[in-house]
Amino acid sequence: MANVKVIPPWQDVAREAIIVMGGALVAAFIVGQVPQLREWMKQQWAGAIPQGDKSAW
């Protein structure tokens, strides 16, 4: 059987983490600049987790 690598090298993991974090920061910046988008997102998530429901944690 060939030598199969299950865990990628740390450099690959770090690169992907930076890409994901960069995308999240860009998305947060865009949402912060567009109030209509922010309100739309609040409406979409309304009721997803009922207030006071600790079972989701």
PDB file of N, H, CA, C and O in Angstrom:
ATOM      1  N   MET A   1       0.835  -1.168   0.000  1.00  0.00           N
ATOM      2  CA  MET A   1       0.000   0.000   0.000  1.00  0.00           C
ATOM      3  C   MET A   1       0.890   1.245   0.000  1.00  0.00           C
ATOM      4  O   MET A   1       1.926   1.282   0.663  1.00  0.00           O
ATOM      5  N   ALA A   2       0.475   2.248  -0.743  1.00  0.00           N
ATOM      6  H   ALA A   2      -0.367   2.218  -1.282  1.00  0.00           H
ATOM      7  CA  ALA A   2       1.254   3.476  -0.857  1.00  0.00           C
ATOM      8  C   ALA A   2       1.207   4.266   0.447  1.00  0.00           C
ATOM      9  O   ALA A   2       0.298   4.110   1.263  1.00  0.00           O
ATOM     10  N   ASN A   3       2.198   5.105   0.612  1.00  0.00           N
ATOM     11  H   ASN A   3       2.936   5.232  -0.050  1.00  0.00           H
ATOM     12  CA  ASN A   3       2.259   5.963   1.792  1.00  0.00           C
ATOM     13  C   ASN A   3       1.217   7.070   1.650  1.00  0.00           C
ATOM     14  O   ASN A   3       1.419   8.027   0.903  1.00  0.00           O
ATOM     15  N   VAL A   4       0.097   6.934   2.373  1.00  0.00           N
ATOM     16  H   VAL A   4      -0.067   6.156   2.979  1.00  0.00           H
ATOM     17  CA  VAL A   4      -1.012   7.872   2.271  1.00  0.00           C
ATOM     18  C   VAL A   4      -0.914   8.876   3.432  1.00  0.00           C
ATOM     19  O   VAL A   4      -0.818   8.490   4.597  1.00  0.00           O
ATOM     20  N   LYS A   5      -0.941  10.169   3.088  1.00  0.00           N
ATOM     21  H   LYS A   5      -1.019  10.483   2.142  1.00  0.00           H
ATOM     22  CA  LYS A   5      -0.893  11.204   4.118  1.00  0.00           C
ATOM     23  C   LYS A   5      -2.316  11.645   4.434  1.00  0.00           C
ATOM     24  O   LYS A   5      -3.061  12.065   3.549  1.00  0.00           O
ATOM     25  N   VAL A   6      -2.676  11.545   5.695  1.00  0.00           N
ATOM     26  H   VAL A   6      -2.070  11.204   6.413  1.00  0.00           H
ATOM     27  CA  VAL A   6      -4.011  11.914   6.132  1.00  0.00           C
ATOM     28  C   VAL A   6      -4.031  13.372   6.594  1.00  0.00           C
ATOM     29  O   VAL A   6      -4.977  14.106   6.308  1.00  0.00           O
ATOM     30  N   ILE A   7      -2.997  13.780   7.299  1.00  0.00           N
ATOM     31  H   ILE A   7      -2.228  13.184   7.531  1.00  0.00           H
ATOM     32  CA  ILE A   7      -2.913  15.144   7.816  1.00  0.00           C
ATOM     33  C   ILE A   7      -1.982  15.943   6.910  1.00  0.00           C
ATOM     34  O   ILE A   7      -0.840  15.544   6.682  1.00  0.00           O
ATOM     35  N   PRO A   8      -2.470  17.073   6.391  1.00  0.00           N
ATOM     36  CA  PRO A   8      -1.623  17.881   5.513  1.00  0.00           C
ATOM     37  C   PRO A   8      -0.516  18.575   6.303  1.00  0.00           C
ATOM     38  O   PRO A   8      -0.602  18.700   7.524  1.00  0.00           O
ATOM     39  N   PRO A   9       0.519  19.023   5.602  1.00  0.00           N
ATOM     40  CA  PRO A   9       1.593  19.755   6.288  1.00  0.00           C
ATOM     41  C   PRO A   9       1.053  21.042   6.923  1.00  0.00           C
ATOM     42  O   PRO A   9       0.045  21.591   6.478  1.00  0.00           O
ATOM     43  N   TRP A  10       1.738  21.510   7.961  1.00  0.00           N
ATOM     44  H   TRP A  10       2.557  21.064   8.322  1.00  0.00           H
ATOM     45  CA  TRP A  10       1.263  22.687   8.694  1.00  0.00           C
ATOM     46  C   TRP A  10       1.218  23.918   7.811  1.00  0.00           C
ATOM     47  O   TRP A  10       0.402  24.811   8.039  1.00  0.00           O
ATOM     48  N   GLN A  11       2.086  23.981   6.799  1.00  0.00           N
ATOM     49  H   GLN A  11       2.748  23.256   6.614  1.00  0.00           H
ATOM     50  CA  GLN A  11       2.083  25.137   5.903  1.00  0.00           C
ATOM     51  C   GLN A  11       0.756  25.224   5.143  1.00  0.00           C
ATOM     52  O   GLN A  11       0.215  26.313   4.954  1.00  0.00           O
ATOM     53  N   ASP A  12       0.242  24.084   4.715  1.00  0.00           N
ATOM     54  H   ASP A  12       0.682  23.199   4.869  1.00  0.00           H
ATOM     55  CA  ASP A  12      -1.042  24.067   4.001  1.00  0.00           C
ATOM     56  C   ASP A  12      -2.189  24.463   4.922  1.00  0.00           C
ATOM     57  O   ASP A  12      -3.086  25.205   4.520  1.00  0.00           O
ATOM     58  N   VAL A  13      -2.161  23.976   6.139  1.00  0.00           N
ATOM     59  H   VAL A  13      -1.433  23.374   6.465  1.00  0.00           H
ATOM     60  CA  VAL A  13      -3.204  24.315   7.108  1.00  0.00           C
ATOM     61  C   VAL A  13      -3.165  25.806   7.416  1.00  0.00           C
ATOM     62  O   VAL A  13      -4.209  26.455   7.472  1.00  0.00           O
ATOM     63  N   ALA A  14      -1.971  26.351   7.616  1.00  0.00           N
ATOM     64  H   ALA A  14      -1.122  25.823   7.570  1.00  0.00           H
ATOM     65  CA  ALA A  14      -1.829  27.774   7.919  1.00  0.00           C
ATOM     66  C   ALA A  14      -2.310  28.630   6.746  1.00  0.00           C
ATOM     67  O   ALA A  14      -2.984  29.640   6.949  1.00  0.00           O
ATOM     68  N   ARG A  15      -1.965  28.228   5.524  1.00  0.00           N
ATOM     69  H   ARG A  15      -1.418  27.408   5.359  1.00  0.00           H
ATOM     70  CA  ARG A  15      -2.397  28.990   4.343  1.00  0.00           C
ATOM     71  C   ARG A  15      -3.914  29.006   4.234  1.00  0.00           C
ATOM     72  O   ARG A  15      -4.504  30.056   3.978  1.00  0.00           O
ATOM     73  N   GLU A  16      -4.545  27.871   4.423  1.00  0.00           N
ATOM     74  H   GLU A  16      -4.065  27.018   4.632  1.00  0.00           H
ATOM     75  CA  GLU A  16      -6.003  27.808   4.350  1.00  0.00           C
ATOM     76  C   GLU A  16      -6.650  28.617   5.473  1.00  0.00           C
ATOM     77  O   GLU A  16      -7.675  29.264   5.256  1.00  0.00           O
ATOM     78  N   ALA A  17      -6.065  28.587   6.661  1.00  0.00           N
ATOM     79  H   ALA A  17      -5.233  28.062   6.837  1.00  0.00           H
ATOM     80  CA  ALA A  17      -6.605  29.368   7.778  1.00  0.00           C
ATOM     81  C   ALA A  17      -6.546  30.858   7.472  1.00  0.00           C
ATOM     82  O   ALA A  17      -7.489  31.592   7.769  1.00  0.00           O
ATOM     83  N   ILE A  18      -5.440  31.310   6.876  1.00  0.00           N
ATOM     84  H   ILE A  18      -4.674  30.714   6.635  1.00  0.00           H
ATOM     85  CA  ILE A  18      -5.309  32.723   6.516  1.00  0.00           C
ATOM     86  C   ILE A  18      -6.333  33.101   5.450  1.00  0.00           C
ATOM     87  O   ILE A  18      -6.920  34.181   5.514  1.00  0.00           O
ATOM     88  N   ILE A  19      -6.548  32.239   4.489  1.00  0.00           N
ATOM     89  H   ILE A  19      -6.072  31.362   4.437  1.00  0.00           H
ATOM     90  CA  ILE A  19      -7.538  32.506   3.438  1.00  0.00           C
ATOM     91  C   ILE A  19      -8.937  32.620   4.036  1.00  0.00           C
ATOM     92  O   ILE A  19      -9.682  33.540   3.699  1.00  0.00           O
ATOM     93  N   VAL A  20      -9.298  31.687   4.925  1.00  0.00           N
ATOM     94  H   VAL A  20      -8.692  30.940   5.198  1.00  0.00           H
ATOM     95  CA  VAL A  20     -10.628  31.702   5.536  1.00  0.00           C
ATOM     96  C   VAL A  20     -10.813  32.942   6.409  1.00  0.00           C
ATOM     97  O   VAL A  20     -11.854  33.595   6.344  1.00  0.00           O
ATOM     98  N   MET A  21      -9.813  33.267   7.221  1.00  0.00           N
ATOM     99  H   MET A  21      -8.967  32.736   7.274  1.00  0.00           H
ATOM    100  CA  MET A  21      -9.912  34.443   8.081  1.00  0.00           C
ATOM    101  C   MET A  21      -9.992  35.724   7.257  1.00  0.00           C
ATOM    102  O   MET A  21     -10.737  36.642   7.602  1.00  0.00           O
ATOM    103  N   GLY A  22      -9.229  35.789   6.173  1.00  0.00           N
ATOM    104  H   GLY A  22      -8.624  35.044   5.892  1.00  0.00           H
ATOM    105  CA  GLY A  22      -9.292  36.958   5.291  1.00  0.00           C
ATOM    106  C   GLY A  22     -10.674  37.124   4.690  1.00  0.00           C
ATOM    107  O   GLY A  22     -11.196  38.237   4.630  1.00  0.00           O
ATOM    108  N   GLY A  23     -11.264  36.038   4.249  1.00  0.00           N
ATOM    109  H   GLY A  23     -10.839  35.134   4.298  1.00  0.00           H
ATOM    110  CA  GLY A  23     -12.613  36.089   3.687  1.00  0.00           C
ATOM    111  C   GLY A  23     -13.639  36.521   4.717  1.00  0.00           C
ATOM    112  O   GLY A  23     -14.550  37.289   4.409  1.00  0.00           O
ATOM    113  N   ALA A  24     -13.494  36.029   5.940  1.00  0.00           N
ATOM    114  H   ALA A  24     -12.753  35.404   6.190  1.00  0.00           H
ATOM    115  CA  ALA A  24     -14.428  36.419   7.002  1.00  0.00           C
ATOM    116  C   ALA A  24     -14.297  37.908   7.323  1.00  0.00           C
ATOM    117  O   ALA A  24     -15.297  38.583   7.564  1.00  0.00           O
ATOM    118  N   LEU A  25     -13.076  38.412   7.327  1.00  0.00           N
ATOM    119  H   LEU A  25     -12.264  37.863   7.131  1.00  0.00           H
ATOM    120  CA  LEU A  25     -12.879  39.838   7.601  1.00  0.00           C
ATOM    121  C   LEU A  25     -13.456  40.706   6.493  1.00  0.00           C
ATOM    122  O   LEU A  25     -14.073  41.735   6.769  1.00  0.00           O
ATOM    123  N   VAL A  26     -13.261  40.304   5.251  1.00  0.00           N
ATOM    124  H   VAL A  26     -12.760  39.468   5.026  1.00  0.00           H
ATOM    125  CA  VAL A  26     -13.827  41.052   4.124  1.00  0.00           C
ATOM    126  C   VAL A  26     -15.352  41.037   4.205  1.00  0.00           C
ATOM    127  O   VAL A  26     -15.995  42.068   4.013  1.00  0.00           O
ATOM    128  N   ALA A  27     -15.931  39.870   4.490  1.00  0.00           N
ATOM    129  H   ALA A  27     -15.409  39.032   4.646  1.00  0.00           H
ATOM    130  CA  ALA A  27     -17.391  39.774   4.594  1.00  0.00           C
ATOM    131  C   ALA A  27     -17.916  40.641   5.733  1.00  0.00           C
ATOM    132  O   ALA A  27     -18.933  41.317   5.571  1.00  0.00           O
ATOM    133  N   ALA A  28     -17.239  40.634   6.887  1.00  0.00           N
ATOM    134  H   ALA A  28     -16.413  40.086   7.018  1.00  0.00           H
ATOM    135  CA  ALA A  28     -17.676  41.450   8.019  1.00  0.00           C
ATOM    136  C   ALA A  28     -17.593  42.933   7.671  1.00  0.00           C
ATOM    137  O   ALA A  28     -18.473  43.706   8.050  1.00  0.00           O
ATOM    138  N   PHE A  29     -16.563  43.330   6.966  1.00  0.00           N
ATOM    139  H   PHE A  29     -15.848  42.702   6.659  1.00  0.00           H
ATOM    140  CA  PHE A  29     -16.423  44.732   6.568  1.00  0.00           C
ATOM    141  C   PHE A  29     -17.558  45.139   5.630  1.00  0.00           C
ATOM    142  O   PHE A  29     -18.148  46.208   5.786  1.00  0.00           O
ATOM    143  N   ILE A  30     -17.856  44.284   4.662  1.00  0.00           N
ATOM    144  H   ILE A  30     -17.377  43.415   4.535  1.00  0.00           H
ATOM    145  CA  ILE A  30     -18.919  44.600   3.698  1.00  0.00           C
ATOM    146  C   ILE A  30     -20.270  44.686   4.401  1.00  0.00           C
ATOM    147  O   ILE A  30     -21.040  45.613   4.152  1.00  0.00           O
ATOM    148  N   VAL A  31     -20.560  43.734   5.271  1.00  0.00           N
ATOM    149  H   VAL A  31     -19.934  42.981   5.473  1.00  0.00           H
ATOM    150  CA  VAL A  31     -21.837  43.750   5.987  1.00  0.00           C
ATOM    151  C   VAL A  31     -21.920  44.988   6.872  1.00  0.00           C
ATOM    152  O   VAL A  31     -22.994  45.572   7.016  1.00  0.00           O
ATOM    153  N   GLY A  32     -20.808  45.392   7.463  1.00  0.00           N
ATOM    154  H   GLY A  32     -19.936  44.917   7.347  1.00  0.00           H
ATOM    155  CA  GLY A  32     -20.806  46.573   8.309  1.00  0.00           C
ATOM    156  C   GLY A  32     -21.038  47.863   7.544  1.00  0.00           C
ATOM    157  O   GLY A  32     -21.487  48.852   8.124  1.00  0.00           O
ATOM    158  N   GLN A  33     -20.742  47.871   6.253  1.00  0.00           N
ATOM    159  H   GLN A  33     -20.378  47.067   5.782  1.00  0.00           H
ATOM    160  CA  GLN A  33     -20.880  49.081   5.449  1.00  0.00           C
ATOM    161  C   GLN A  33     -22.248  49.204   4.785  1.00  0.00           C
ATOM    162  O   GLN A  33     -22.595  50.273   4.283  1.00  0.00           O
ATOM    163  N   VAL A  34     -23.024  48.129   4.774  1.00  0.00           N
ATOM    164  H   VAL A  34     -22.742  47.260   5.182  1.00  0.00           H
ATOM    165  CA  VAL A  34     -24.317  48.137   4.082  1.00  0.00           C
ATOM    166  C   VAL A  34     -25.418  47.847   5.113  1.00  0.00           C
ATOM    167  O   VAL A  34     -25.704  46.684   5.398  1.00  0.00           O
ATOM    168  N   PRO A  35     -26.035  48.896   5.669  1.00  0.00           N
ATOM    169  CA  PRO A  35     -27.052  48.680   6.714  1.00  0.00           C
ATOM    170  C   PRO A  35     -28.227  47.817   6.251  1.00  0.00           C
ATOM    171  O   PRO A  35     -28.755  47.031   7.038  1.00  0.00           O
ATOM    172  N   GLN A  36     -28.644  47.947   4.994  1.00  0.00           N
ATOM    173  H   GLN A  36     -28.215  48.585   4.354  1.00  0.00           H
ATOM    174  CA  GLN A  36     -29.758  47.137   4.504  1.00  0.00           C
ATOM    175  C   GLN A  36     -29.398  45.652   4.521  1.00  0.00           C
ATOM    176  O   GLN A  36     -30.240  44.813   4.838  1.00  0.00           O
ATOM    177  N   LEU A  37     -28.176  45.334   4.187  1.00  0.00           N
ATOM    178  H   LEU A  37     -27.491  46.016   3.930  1.00  0.00           H
ATOM    179  CA  LEU A  37     -27.733  43.944   4.212  1.00  0.00           C
ATOM    180  C   LEU A  37     -27.695  43.420   5.643  1.00  0.00           C
ATOM    181  O   LEU A  37     -28.079  42.280   5.902  1.00  0.00           O
ATOM    182  N   ARG A  38     -27.233  44.249   6.564  1.00  0.00           N
ATOM    183  H   ARG A  38     -26.921  45.175   6.353  1.00  0.00           H
ATOM    184  CA  ARG A  38     -27.178  43.863   7.969  1.00  0.00           C
ATOM    185  C   ARG A  38     -28.574  43.554   8.497  1.00  0.00           C
ATOM    186  O   ARG A  38     -28.772  42.554   9.186  1.00  0.00           O
ATOM    187  N   GLU A  39     -29.539  44.409   8.177  1.00  0.00           N
ATOM    188  H   GLU A  39     -29.378  45.222   7.617  1.00  0.00           H
ATOM    189  CA  GLU A  39     -30.914  44.184   8.624  1.00  0.00           C
ATOM    190  C   GLU A  39     -31.513  42.933   7.981  1.00  0.00           C
ATOM    191  O   GLU A  39     -32.244  42.192   8.638  1.00  0.00           O
ATOM    192  N   TRP A  40     -31.213  42.695   6.716  1.00  0.00           N
ATOM    193  H   TRP A  40     -30.619  43.298   6.182  1.00  0.00           H
ATOM    194  CA  TRP A  40     -31.710  41.510   6.027  1.00  0.00           C
ATOM    195  C   TRP A  40     -31.170  40.246   6.696  1.00  0.00           C
ATOM    196  O   TRP A  40     -31.899  39.272   6.885  1.00  0.00           O
ATOM    197  N   MET A  41     -29.880  40.275   7.051  1.00  0.00           N
ATOM    198  H   MET A  41     -29.289  41.066   6.897  1.00  0.00           H
ATOM    199  CA  MET A  41     -29.290  39.112   7.717  1.00  0.00           C
ATOM    200  C   MET A  41     -29.924  38.877   9.084  1.00  0.00           C
ATOM    201  O   MET A  41     -30.156  37.731   9.469  1.00  0.00           O
ATOM    202  N   LYS A  42     -30.203  39.941   9.814  1.00  0.00           N
ATOM    203  H   LYS A  42     -30.015  40.872   9.501  1.00  0.00           H
ATOM    204  CA  LYS A  42     -30.881  39.790  11.113  1.00  0.00           C
ATOM    205  C   LYS A  42     -32.246  39.140  10.936  1.00  0.00           C
ATOM    206  O   LYS A  42     -32.628  38.269  11.718  1.00  0.00           O
ATOM    207  N   GLN A  43     -32.983  39.561   9.911  1.00  0.00           N
ATOM    208  H   GLN A  43     -32.673  40.268   9.275  1.00  0.00           H
ATOM    209  CA  GLN A  43     -34.301  38.987   9.656  1.00  0.00           C
ATOM    210  C   GLN A  43     -34.197  37.513   9.287  1.00  0.00           C
ATOM    211  O   GLN A  43     -35.036  36.711   9.698  1.00  0.00           O
ATOM    212  N   GLN A  44     -33.180  37.150   8.520  1.00  0.00           N
ATOM    213  H   GLN A  44     -32.498  37.801   8.187  1.00  0.00           H
ATOM    214  CA  GLN A  44     -33.022  35.764   8.102  1.00  0.00           C
ATOM    215  C   GLN A  44     -32.694  34.849   9.282  1.00  0.00           C
ATOM    216  O   GLN A  44     -33.115  33.692   9.307  1.00  0.00           O
ATOM    217  N   TRP A  45     -31.949  35.362  10.252  1.00  0.00           N
ATOM    218  H   TRP A  45     -31.607  36.301  10.232  1.00  0.00           H
ATOM    219  CA  TRP A  45     -31.545  34.554  11.402  1.00  0.00           C
ATOM    220  C   TRP A  45     -32.536  34.637  12.554  1.00  0.00           C
ATOM    221  O   TRP A  45     -32.386  33.915  13.539  1.00  0.00           O
ATOM    222  N   ALA A  46     -33.532  35.489  12.458  1.00  0.00           N
ATOM    223  H   ALA A  46     -33.654  36.076  11.658  1.00  0.00           H
ATOM    224  CA  ALA A  46     -34.498  35.655  13.554  1.00  0.00           C
ATOM    225  C   ALA A  46     -35.184  34.321  13.843  1.00  0.00           C
ATOM    226  O   ALA A  46     -35.744  33.692  12.945  1.00  0.00           O
ATOM    227  N   GLY A  47     -35.135  33.906  15.088  1.00  0.00           N
ATOM    228  H   GLY A  47     -34.680  34.417  15.818  1.00  0.00           H
ATOM    229  CA  GLY A  47     -35.793  32.670  15.494  1.00  0.00           C
ATOM    230  C   GLY A  47     -34.991  31.409  15.243  1.00  0.00           C
ATOM    231  O   GLY A  47     -35.476  30.312  15.518  1.00  0.00           O
ATOM    232  N   ALA A  48     -33.778  31.535  14.728  1.00  0.00           N
ATOM    233  H   ALA A  48     -33.384  32.426  14.504  1.00  0.00           H
ATOM    234  CA  ALA A  48     -32.972  30.336  14.483  1.00  0.00           C
ATOM    235  C   ALA A  48     -32.637  29.627  15.788  1.00  0.00           C
ATOM    236  O   ALA A  48     -32.715  28.402  15.879  1.00  0.00           O
ATOM    237  N   ILE A  49     -32.265  30.410  16.794  1.00  0.00           N
ATOM    238  H   ILE A  49     -32.201  31.405  16.720  1.00  0.00           H
ATOM    239  CA  ILE A  49     -32.036  29.882  18.135  1.00  0.00           C
ATOM    240  C   ILE A  49     -32.897  30.707  19.072  1.00  0.00           C
ATOM    241  O   ILE A  49     -32.643  31.898  19.253  1.00  0.00           O
ATOM    242  N   PRO A  50     -33.902  30.105  19.667  1.00  0.00           N
ATOM    243  CA  PRO A  50     -34.784  30.867  20.566  1.00  0.00           C
ATOM    244  C   PRO A  50     -33.994  31.496  21.710  1.00  0.00           C
ATOM    245  O   PRO A  50     -33.049  30.896  22.223  1.00  0.00           O
ATOM    246  N   GLN A  51     -34.382  32.699  22.104  1.00  0.00           N
ATOM    247  H   GLN A  51     -35.150  33.186  21.687  1.00  0.00           H
ATOM    248  CA  GLN A  51     -33.725  33.397  23.209  1.00  0.00           C
ATOM    249  C   GLN A  51     -33.846  32.573  24.482  1.00  0.00           C
ATOM    250  O   GLN A  51     -34.913  32.051  24.802  1.00  0.00           O
ATOM    251  N   GLY A  52     -32.749  32.467  25.193  1.00  0.00           N
ATOM    252  H   GLY A  52     -31.881  32.892  24.933  1.00  0.00           H
ATOM    253  CA  GLY A  52     -32.743  31.723  26.455  1.00  0.00           C
ATOM    254  C   GLY A  52     -32.534  30.232  26.284  1.00  0.00           C
ATOM    255  O   GLY A  52     -32.456  29.512  27.280  1.00  0.00           O
ATOM    256  N   ASP A  53     -32.438  29.739  25.045  1.00  0.00           N
ATOM    257  H   ASP A  53     -32.501  30.324  24.236  1.00  0.00           H
ATOM    258  CA  ASP A  53     -32.237  28.310  24.800  1.00  0.00           C
ATOM    259  C   ASP A  53     -30.750  27.991  24.931  1.00  0.00           C
ATOM    260  O   ASP A  53     -29.965  28.351  24.054  1.00  0.00           O
ATOM    261  N   LYS A  54     -30.356  27.326  26.003  1.00  0.00           N
ATOM    262  H   LYS A  54     -30.995  27.033  26.715  1.00  0.00           H
ATOM    263  CA  LYS A  54     -28.956  26.989  26.233  1.00  0.00           C
ATOM    264  C   LYS A  54     -28.594  25.611  25.681  1.00  0.00           C
ATOM    265  O   LYS A  54     -27.438  25.197  25.778  1.00  0.00           O
ATOM    266  N   SER A  55     -29.555  24.896  25.105  1.00  0.00           N
ATOM    267  H   SER A  55     -30.494  25.233  25.026  1.00  0.00           H
ATOM    268  CA  SER A  55     -29.270  23.562  24.598  1.00  0.00           C
ATOM    269  C   SER A  55     -28.402  23.612  23.328  1.00  0.00           C
ATOM    270  O   SER A  55     -27.783  22.614  22.958  1.00  0.00           O
ATOM    271  N   ALA A  56     -28.360  24.785  22.659  1.00  0.00           N
ATOM    272  H   ALA A  56     -28.862  25.596  22.959  1.00  0.00           H
ATOM    273  CA  ALA A  56     -27.541  24.908  21.456  1.00  0.00           C
ATOM    274  C   ALA A  56     -26.070  25.036  21.782  1.00  0.00           C
ATOM    275  O   ALA A  56     -25.222  24.859  20.908  1.00  0.00           O
ATOM    276  N   TRP A  57     -25.755  25.341  23.038  1.00  0.00           N
ATOM    277  H   TRP A  57     -26.444  25.484  23.748  1.00  0.00           H
ATOM    278  CA  TRP A  57     -24.364  25.506  23.448  1.00  0.00           C
ATOM    279  C   TRP A  57     -23.900  24.230  24.040  1.00  0.00           C
ATOM    280  O   TRP A  57     -22.748  24.128  24.462  1.00  0.00           O
TER     281      TRP A  57
END
